[in-house]
Amino acid sequence: GNSVVPDWPKIAGQHSKYLLKQLKAYQQGPGGPRDVPTMYAIVAALSEQDLNALADYYSQQKPTLGTAKPELAALGEK
């Protein structure tokens, strides 16, 4: 949930309904709203119960603080 890889989002503390929606979108695979082959391979065989458990798990994690690039901070505030 607290990724240290800049290309991967931090999802710790995100709302479980949002996480569940995204997991289900990945699960639709090619042609779905979130067509990411790597994520599809991870979630394709998961049950509804599995998806709910994952969403609940990550929503209960505490997010760690990070830093923003100063040149992008103003854009983020906007």
N, C-alpha and C positions, 0 to 999 in steps of 0.2 A: 503493500500500500504506500510506502514511502520510498519511491524509486530514487536511486542515486544516479541513474542514467538520464541525462538531459532529454533524450528523445522519448522517454517513457513518462507518462503523467503520474503525478502523485494522486492516488485515489483514496487514501486513508481519510476517514471522516466524511466522505461524500454521502449524500442521501442514498439509502438502500433502494428506494424506488427508481432513482436515476441509474444506479449501477445495474439493477435488474433489467431495466429497459435496454441498456447498452449491451449487456450480455446476450439478451434475446436477439438484438439486431445483429451481433456478430454470428450468432448461431444460424442465421438465415443463409449465410455463405454467399457464394457468387450471385450477384444480382440483387442482393439484399441491401439495406440501407448503410451497413458498415462492412463492406467487402474487404476484409483484411485476412488473407489466407492463413497467417500465423495464428491469429486469434480464433478463426473458424476451426482450425485443427485442434485447438485446446478445448473449445466449448461444444463442439459438434455432438458428442455423445453424452453430454451431461443432461440429467433429468431436471425437471422443474424444481424439485426439492434441492438438488445440487446448486442450481443457479440462485435460489433464494438463500441458501446457506452461505454462498460466496458473497452475495450482496450484503447480507447481514454482518458477516465477518469484517469486511473492509469498511463498512460504515461505522463500526465500533472502534476502529483503530484511531489513535491520536495522530493527527498530521504533524509532521516536523516542519519547521520554518526553513525557508530557503531565501535566496537573494535574487533580486531581479537585476538585469543589466540596466545601468542608469539610463542609457539611451532609449530603453523601451518602457521605463517606468511611467513616463507621462502618457504614453499611448495606452498603457494598461489602466490608468486612472480615468482616462477619457471614456 
